[in-house]
Amino acid sequence: MEIFLLIAILSIVQSLFGVGLLLFGTPIMLMMGHDYFHALLYLLPASAALSWSQVKDTLHVNLDGGYRKLFFIICLPSLFFGMMFAQHFDLKWEIKLFITVMLFVSFIIRSATSFREKIQEGMRKNPSSALLFMGLVHGLSNMGGSILTPLVSSLYTDKIKILAGVSFDYAFMATFQLIVLVFMQGHEFKAHYLIGSAVSLTVRYLIGKRVFSFTSEIGYQRLINTLILASAVVLGMNL
């Protein structure tokens, strides 16, 4: 029951910012004592359902620069490689450590303006490398959102375009991860994992979409930074 409550709360965050269920849900479920791949089976359907609903709402948004094409060519293969690596080696402690480090890195990127601008400038000049690294990180730890948000923000400034880019990536990554886990790696998928999808969609349409229009950029920055730092500290204490 507590898992679905977590999904409901984080669905509000993802409804607003395009990320949340995987970025925060993964370290929180690890703190709760769940296995990494068990956490994925709960979080991926919820994240995919919510992200696809956002893709549907932003399908008319033009993401110039061939961003979607680059994503398919570069990010998905590196995501697959990262998942295979995590699956075939016993990396439970290493995954926790890596997620903790990525959370702190994400917090620094978002909090230090000058550092964030340098990172974003590098991503803007070479989005292919950023997508490659994001795929690897997401496959290994589910923490690609720590790179995804700065990446898309470096390419687009419009709030709707940023949401369109982030939700597009998350929708395909979550779906791809779920297919790999269930059909290629033989993880057992049970019907109750789909409850999270119903929860996330219900929360988005009842609460998330309404709150989105009232959320200021400053409020967003403060909220997401607080959640990232809190997750990093707590998970680090549980290593």
N, C-alpha and C positions, 0 to 999 in steps of 0.2 A: 504493500500500500504506500509506503514511504517513497518508493521509486516513482510511482505515478504522480505523487504530490510534487516531487522534485521536477518531473517532466512538465507539470502544469506551471510551476513558477518560472522555470527557464524558458518555457514557450513564450511567455510575455517578453522576456529579454530578446529572444530570437525574432519575435514579431517586430520589435522595434529596430533592431540593429543588424539582422541577417545572420548573426552568430549567437551562440549561447548554449544550446543543448549539448553539443559536443565539446565546445571549448571549456565550459564549466561543469557539465554533467560527468565527463570522464574523470577528472580528478576527484570530484565529490563522491562518485560511486566507488572509486578506489579507496577513499578514506572510510567509506562505509563497510569495506571489507570484501567487495565484489571482485571477481577475477576480471582482468582487462577485457577479454573477449566476451565474457558474460555481460559486461557493461555495454559493449558495442551492440549486442543483440537487442537490448532494451532501447538504447538511444538512437540507433540508426533509423529504424522505421519512423520514429517520432520526428526526427530531424528531416528525413527525406520528405515526409508528408507535408510538413510545414513549409519547407523550402520550395517544393513543387507548387504549392498554393501561391507563394510569392512570385515564382517564375510566371505563373499564369497571369497574375495581376500586372506584371512588368514586361510582358512579352513584346509590347509595342515599343519599348525603350531601345534605341539604337546604341549599341556599344561599339563605337568606331575603333579603328586600329587593328581589326582582326583578332580581338581578344578571345572570342569564343573558339575560333579555330586553333589558336595557340594553346588554349586550355586542353582541347582534345588530343592534340599531337604530343604535347610535352608533359602535362600534369598527370593525366590518367595512367600512362605507363610507369611513371616514377612512383605514383601512389601504389600501384600493384607490386612493384619491387619492394617498397617499404613494408607492405603487409606480409609478403612472403618471408622477408627477413625476420620480422617480429614473430611470425608463426613457427618458424623452424628452429628458433633458438629460445632457450629459457631466459627471457629478459624481463621478468616481472619486476625485480628491483630496479633494473636499468631503465625500464619504461617509466616507473614512478619518478626516478631521478631526472630523466629527460623531460618529463612533463613539468616538473617543478622548475627546472632551468628555463624552459620555454615560457612559462608563466611570468617569471621574473623578467625575462628578456622582453616579453610583450608589454609588461608594465613600464619598463624603462623606455621603450620605443614610444609608448603613448604619452608618457609623462614628461620626458625631456624633449622640448620643442626642437632644439638645434639638432639633436641626435636623430629625432624622427624625420626631420627634413632631409638630412643626409641619406638616411636609409631609403626614404621615398624617392629621392632624386636618383639613387642607384637603381631602384626598381623601375623607375620611369624610363631610364636609359636602356635597361636590359630586362624587360619583363619575362623573357624566356628563362633566364637563370632563376628568377624569383619563382616562377611557376614550377620549375624543376625541383627546387628546394622545398617549396610548399608541399608538393606531392609526396616527397620522401618523408617529411616531418609528419604529415597527416597519416601516412601509411604506418609509420612506426608508433605514433603516440596519440592520434586523433586531435592533435593540437595545431593543425594547419590554419585554423582561424586566427592564430596569433600573427601569422604572416599575411593571410588573405585580406584582412581589413586594411592594413597599411598599403598593401599592393594596389587594391582597387581604388583606395583614396588617393594614391599617387597618380593614377591614370585619369580619374574623373573627380570633379568637384561638386557636381549636382547630387543632392541627397537621394533622389530617385534613381539616378544612374548607379550610385554606389550600392544601394540596396539591390538593384537589378543584377549587378555583377556578382555580388557576394552570394545572393540566393541561387543564382545560376550555378556557380561553382559548387556550393554546398549540396544542391539537389543531386547533381550528377555524382559527386564524390560519395555521398551517403548511399545512393542507390548502387553504385559500383562496389563499394565496400560490402554491402549486404549480399550482393550476388556472389562475390568472391568467398565470403565466409560460409554461406549456406551451400552453394552448388559446387564450389571448387575445393573447399577445405573441409566439407562434411560436418560443419557445426549444426546441431539439431535446432531447427526453428519451430517454436511452439506458438500456438494461437494467441496466448496471452501477451506475447511480445507486441502484437498489433494494437493492444489497448492504448499504448503510448501514442500511436498515430491519431486515434480518435480524440485523445485528451489534448494533444498539441493543436489540432485543427479547431476543436471547440474553443479552446482558450484564445487562439488567434482571432477568430471571427467574433467572439463575444467581447473580448477585452483588448487584445493586441492592436487591432486595426484602429480602434477608437483612440487608444493612448498614443499611437504613432504620430497622429496629426498635432498633438499637443506637446510633444517632446522637443525641447530645445537642444541645440548642439552642445551647449555648456553642461546641461544636465546629463546628457548622454555620456560625455567624457568623464565626468565625475563618477557616475554610477559604474561604468564599465571598468574604470581604473580601480575602484574600490573592490569590486568583485574579483578582478584578476589578482590583486595583491593579497586579498584574504585567502583565496584558493591556494596561492603559491606558499604562503606562510604555513597554513594548516597542513597541506600535503607534505611540505618539507619537514615538519615536525613528526610526521608519521613514517618517514623513511626508515 
